[in-house]
Each structure stands twice: as C-alpha cells, then as structure tokens.
Amino acid sequence: MILRHGDAGPAVAEVRARLADLGWNVKPQGDIFDDDLDMSVRAFQQERGITVDGIVGPETFARLDEARWQLGDRVLAFIPGHLMIGDDVAELQRRLNELGFSAGRVDGRFGRQTDDALREFQRGVGVNADGACGPDTFRAFDRLVRTVAGGNATRLRDHVTLNALRSGIADKVVVLDPGSDIDPDLTHAIAVRIEGRLAALGTQVLLSRPARVTATASTPTDKERAQFANDIGADVVLSLHVDTADSTLPNGVVTFYFGDPRGGNHSTSGRVLADLVQAELHERTDLLDCRTHARTWDLLRYTRMPAVRVVLGYVSNPDDARRLTDPAFQDRVAEGLAQALTRFCAPR
C-alpha cells in the first residue's frame, strides 16, 4: 500500500494516529492525508534518514512500526528467520556497545551478534543467560547505567575493522551495485568500467544485478542486494545511482554512508569511504560537490561491511545529463571511484 497527499481512508487514519503517538504535531483523528500530515510524514522521514518524499510506502510504514517500540515494551530475543526489529532493539544495541559488549552495528535488528552480546552481558551481571531481554535484564541495565555513561567501544571496533581492510585492494571482494531505477543502463555502464579497472588490480568484483531485468525476474530490493553482499562475504559495497527532480535546478554529486542523520551512531569505515569517493569525484569532474551525509536506507543499514551510496548527478538537470551520457566522462567517474576504493584499502 502507498499513501500520499490527498488520499483518505482507515490506513491514513492509522498513519496519523501513529505519528501523533510518537509526538509529532499532527491531529490524532481524521482519515484525510492533508497538508499537516504531509509535513509530519516528511519530517519523520528526514529524522529517520530515509527518502523525504511525503509518500508512505513500505519503507516508511516499516519505520513507523519500528518507532513505536521503546526498550522495556516487550521481551526481546533472537528468532532466526523472523528477526525482531525496532527502536527498542537499537537502544539495546547501543547500551551493550557502550558497556563494551560487541552487539554490532546499531541497526535495530536483533541478529546473532546482538544475541551473543546480550548473553555475554547476562553472564557478566549474574542473570540467566537465556538471550531473552526481559525484566531481570532491564533491571541490570538500570543498575549499570547509573555508574557507566558514554563509551567509545563501538567506534574502536569499527577502527579495528577498517584497519583489517587496509591490506591492499588486490585481495578484496567488492560488490558494485548499479542501484538506480531511473537509468539502470547508465549506472551499469559505469559499474562495468569500474569492474575493469579493479579486476586489473586483482580485485574480485561482483555486480548486484544484471544489466537488464528480464520479464520473468523482478528488480532486487535494497534488502536483497544487501543480503547478496552479506552472503558472499564482500569487503566493500559501492552503490551507484543517478537522481531526478521536478525542477531542472538540482545538480551535483553526493555520497551517503550509514548513520543517524541527527548525529551520533554511524559507520566509521563507511564515512571514511564516502569522504574518499566524494573527494575523488570532485577532483576528477566539474560536478557540484554536495558533500557526504548519513542515511539509514536499507542497503546501507543491512550490509555488514562498509557500504556507500553515491548519486552521480541528476538526469533532470541538462548539464548533469549531458555529462553523464558522455563516455569520456563515464571513464573519469569510473577512474575516480576505482581510485577511491584503492585508497580506502591501501595500507597506512
């Protein structure tokens, strides 16, 4: 189901009620998707680090559902095949990481690593190490919160992971994701150019999707592409996109990494890679530098390795569109992205 401005019905009333419960300035009653609801949806999307379009589709619905859970509302546990997801899981991961237990990336998904960290914590504080975060575990957290504040264990572990990658590009597995549905032929053409340059250096390069999706195959979702990278044990993921807008004015190149757009938790290695990508493209092209930003899109959120999403320009902007379709320009873009990956993996 997709809801947008002007729609009406019980589903709109449910979205309105959920936003009101979360503290957004919207009337809790009513089944019309009006201007106030549109503004609240966009503000919620911006806070959550997902695409800000005012449309309540599957991703926004999922984030609304996650946001309603606070730590202590339910018993948390690892359920293979049906992972518990929510803000309460993210808070649990934050607390475990701050206390020095490696719960992994704060992505709000109760996976195996979070389960291992929770059991280790439970053994350490003398409660039943059953992997279920219930009342006894909550009380143990409350006791420790009064004596332990802050912590940088997560960032230290991320630096260890980054240093482990810095053994050269030759032995790495890189997933190139021609992710844009706007012009997949264009992003695929650039991905192939990057593949050729990295393969010459001894890198194993895999593409997340074919050049064209056949009538019998659907376009893989962000989650499916992230799972593909996780399943093959990739070292790095580079997702290539072009964008479009209603106006011809937006233009330039921008790179995104996993993190809270309000600051705080983020992927250190992802941010380093994003900065290198942005710097190399700015150096080699005359595209406007729109800098790097933290986002929580599913591809960035669900990958277990450094991953970035780079928007190489706007096809709705005449100048960007002209550049992007020029083979010589595509070569410069590919050279810059290959060099960014090489620098990222280079020994310090």
C-alpha positions in Angstrom: 0.0 0.0 0.0 1.2 3.5 -0.9 -0.4 6.6 0.7 0.2 10.2 -0.4 -1.3 13.7 -0.2 -5.0 13.7 -1.0 -5.7 10.1 -0.1 -8.3 9.1 2.5 -9.3 6.1 4.5 -8.6 3.9 7.5 -4.9 3.5 6.6 -4.4 7.2 6.5 -6.0 7.4 10.0 -3.6 4.8 11.2 -0.6 6.7 10.0 -1.9 9.9 11.6 -2.5 8.1 14.9 1.0 6.6 14.9 2.7 9.9 14.2 0.6 11.5 17.0 1.6 8.8 19.4 5.3 9.4 18.5 4.9 13.1 19.5 4.6 14.7 16.0 2.5 17.8 15.7 -0.5 16.2 13.9 -4.1 15.7 15.0 -4.6 12.1 16.1 -8.0 11.9 14.5 -9.1 12.1 10.8 -8.7 10.0 7.7 -7.6 12.6 5.2 -3.9 12.9 4.0 -3.9 16.7 4.3 -1.1 19.3 4.4 -0.3 18.8 8.1 0.0 15.1 7.7 2.2 15.6 4.7 4.6 17.8 6.6 4.7 15.4 9.5 5.5 12.5 7.3 8.3 14.4 5.6 9.7 15.4 9.0 9.6 11.8 10.2 11.3 10.6 7.0 14.0 13.2 7.4 14.6 12.2 11.1 14.8 8.6 10.2 17.3 9.1 7.4 15.2 7.8 4.5 14.0 9.4 1.3 11.9 12.5 2.1 9.0 12.4 -0.4 5.9 12.6 1.8 4.8 9.2 0.5 4.0 6.5 3.0 5.2 3.3 1.2 6.6 0.1 2.6 9.8 1.6 3.9 8.0 4.5 5.8 5.4 2.0 7.1 8.2 -0.2 8.4 9.9 2.7 10.1 6.7 3.8 11.7 6.2 0.3 13.1 9.8 0.2 14.4 9.5 3.6 16.1 6.6 2.6 18.3 8.7 0.2 20.4 10.7 1.5 23.3 13.1 -0.6 25.4 11.0 -2.4 28.0 7.8 -2.6 26.0 8.4 -6.2 25.0 10.7 -9.1 25.7 13.5 -9.1 23.1 15.1 -12.3 21.8 16.9 -13.7 18.7 14.4 -15.5 16.5 16.1 -16.9 13.4 14.1 -16.2 10.2 11.9 -13.6 12.0 14.3 -11.0 13.4 12.8 -8.6 15.9 13.2 -5.0 14.6 12.5 -1.8 16.4 13.8 1.2 18.3 13.9 -0.9 21.4 16.4 -3.2 19.7 18.5 -0.3 18.6 18.6 1.0 22.2 19.6 -2.4 23.5 22.4 -2.5 20.9 23.6 1.0 22.0 23.6 0.0 25.6 25.5 -3.2 25.0 28.1 -1.5 22.8 28.6 1.3 25.3 29.3 -1.3 28.0 31.9 -3.0 25.9 29.8 -5.9 24.6 30.0 -6.2 20.8 26.4 -6.1 19.6 27.5 -4.9 16.2 26.0 -2.1 14.1 23.2 -0.2 15.8 20.6 -1.1 13.1 17.6 -2.1 15.2 17.8 -5.7 14.1 18.1 -8.4 16.8 20.5 -10.7 15.0 23.1 -13.3 16.0 25.7 -10.8 17.1 23.3 -8.9 19.3 22.2 -12.3 20.8 25.8 -13.2 21.6 26.5 -9.8 23.2 23.3 -10.0 25.3 24.2 -13.5 26.6 27.7 -12.3 27.5 26.2 -9.3 29.3 23.8 -11.6 31.2 26.6 -13.9 32.3 28.6 -10.9 33.5 25.9 -9.5 35.7 24.7 -12.8 37.1 21.3 -13.2 35.5 20.0 -16.1 33.5 22.0 -16.1 30.2 19.0 -17.2 28.1 19.3 -14.5 25.4 15.9 -13.0 26.4 16.0 -9.4 27.3 13.2 -9.3 29.9 12.6 -7.6 33.3 15.7 -9.0 35.1 18.0 -7.8 32.3 16.3 -4.4 32.2 17.0 -4.0 35.9 20.6 -5.0 35.4 20.9 -2.3 32.7 19.3 0.3 35.0 21.8 -0.5 37.8 24.8 -0.1 35.4 23.5 3.0 33.7 23.9 4.9 37.0 27.6 4.0 37.0 28.6 3.8 33.4 28.0 6.7 31.0 29.0 7.1 27.4 31.7 4.9 25.8 33.5 4.5 22.5 33.9 0.7 22.2 31.8 0.7 19.0 34.0 3.2 17.3 37.1 1.4 18.4 35.9 -1.8 17.0 35.0 0.0 13.7 38.5 1.3 13.5 39.8 -2.3 14.0 37.6 -3.4 11.2 38.8 -0.6 9.0 42.5 -1.4 9.7 41.9 -5.0 8.9 40.7 -4.0 5.4 43.9 -2.0 4.7 45.9 -4.8 3.2 45.6 -3.6 -0.4 42.8 -3.8 -3.0 44.1 -7.0 -4.7 42.7 -9.5 -2.2 39.3 -7.8 -1.7 35.8 -8.7 -2.8 33.9 -5.7 -4.0 30.2 -5.6 -4.8 29.2 -2.9 -7.3 25.5 -2.1 -7.1 24.0 -0.4 -10.2 21.1 0.5 -8.0 19.3 3.3 -9.8 15.9 2.5 -11.3 15.9 5.9 -13.0 18.6 5.0 -15.6 19.9 1.5 -14.9 21.8 1.3 -18.2 23.8 4.4 -17.3 24.8 3.2 -13.8 25.5 -0.3 -15.2 27.8 1.2 -17.9 29.8 3.0 -15.2 29.9 -0.2 -13.0 31.4 -2.2 -15.8 34.1 0.5 -16.3 34.9 0.3 -12.6 34.9 -3.5 -12.7 37.5 -3.5 -15.5 39.9 -1.2 -13.5 39.6 -3.2 -10.3 39.9 -6.6 -12.0 43.2 -5.4 -13.5 44.4 -4.9 -9.9 43.4 -8.4 -8.8 40.2 -7.5 -7.1 37.2 -9.8 -7.3 34.2 -7.7 -8.4 30.6 -8.8 -8.4 27.6 -6.9 -9.7 24.4 -7.0 -7.6 22.1 -7.0 -10.6 22.2 -7.7 -14.3 22.3 -5.0 -17.0 18.6 -5.5 -17.7 15.9 -7.2 -15.7 14.0 -9.7 -17.7 10.3 -10.0 -17.9 10.4 -13.1 -15.6 12.7 -11.5 -13.0 12.0 -8.6 -10.7 14.4 -5.9 -9.7 16.1 -7.0 -6.4 15.2 -4.8 -3.4 17.7 -3.0 -1.2 17.4 -5.7 1.4 18.0 -8.4 -1.2 21.1 -6.7 -2.6 22.4 -6.2 1.0 21.8 -9.9 1.7 23.7 -10.8 -1.6 26.7 -8.8 -0.3 26.5 -10.4 3.1 26.1 -14.0 1.7 29.3 -13.7 -0.4 31.3 -12.1 2.4 32.1 -8.9 0.4 34.6 -6.5 1.9 33.1 -3.3 0.4 29.8 -2.3 -1.3 29.6 0.7 -3.7 26.0 1.5 -4.8 25.7 3.7 -7.9 22.7 6.0 -8.6 21.5 8.9 -10.6 18.7 11.1 -9.4 15.9 13.2 -10.8 13.8 16.1 -9.6 10.7 18.1 -10.6 12.9 21.1 -11.2 15.9 21.3 -13.5 18.0 23.1 -10.9 19.2 20.3 -8.5 22.6 19.0 -9.7 25.8 17.6 -8.4 27.4 14.5 -6.8 26.6 13.4 -3.2 27.7 10.3 -1.2 25.9 8.7 1.6 27.0 6.3 4.4 25.1 4.5 7.2 24.4 6.7 10.2 21.9 8.7 12.1 21.4 12.0 10.2 21.0 13.8 13.5 24.5 12.8 14.6 25.7 10.1 16.9 25.9 6.5 15.8 27.4 5.9 12.3 29.7 3.6 10.4 33.2 5.0 10.8 34.5 3.0 7.9 31.5 3.9 5.7 32.1 7.6 6.4 35.8 7.3 5.5 34.9 5.6 2.2 32.2 8.2 1.5 34.7 11.0 2.0 37.2 9.4 -0.3 34.6 8.8 -3.0 33.4 12.4 -2.8 37.0 13.8 -2.9 38.0 11.7 -5.9 34.9 12.6 -7.9 35.2 16.3 -7.0 38.9 16.2 -8.2 38.1 14.5 -11.5 34.9 16.1 -12.6 33.2 19.5 -12.6 30.1 18.2 -10.8 28.8 20.3 -7.9 30.2 18.9 -4.6 27.2 18.2 -2.5 29.3 16.6 0.2 28.7 13.4 2.3 25.7 12.6 4.5 24.5 9.9 6.9 21.4 8.0 6.0 19.7 4.7 7.0 18.5 3.3 3.7 18.1 -0.4 3.8 21.2 -1.1 1.6 23.4 0.9 4.0 21.6 -0.4 7.1 21.6 -4.2 6.4 25.1 -4.6 4.9 27.7 -6.0 7.4 30.6 -4.3 5.6 31.5 -0.7 4.7 28.9 0.5 2.1 28.2 3.8 0.5 25.6 5.1 -2.0 26.8 7.7 -4.5 24.5 9.8 -6.6 26.4 10.8 -9.7 24.2 13.6 -10.8 20.6 14.5 -11.8 19.3 13.4 -15.2 16.7 16.1 -14.8 19.5 18.7 -15.0 20.6 19.4 -18.6 24.2 19.9 -17.7 24.5 16.8 -15.5 22.5 14.7 -18.1 24.9 15.8 -20.8 28.0 14.9 -18.8 26.6 11.5 -17.6 25.9 10.2 -21.1 29.4 11.2 -22.4 31.6 8.0 -22.5 34.8 10.1 -21.7 33.0 11.5 -18.6 31.9 8.0 -17.5 35.6 6.9 -17.8 36.6 9.8 -15.4 33.9 8.8 -13.0 34.9 5.2 -13.1 38.6 6.1 -12.6 37.7 8.2 -9.6 35.6 5.6 -7.9 38.2 2.8 -8.6 40.9 5.1 -7.1 38.7 5.8 -4.0 38.3 2.1 -3.3 42.0 1.6 -3.9 42.9 4.3 -1.4 40.4 3.0 1.1 42.0 -0.4 1.1 45.6 0.9 0.9 47.9 0.1 3.8 48.5 3.1 6.0 
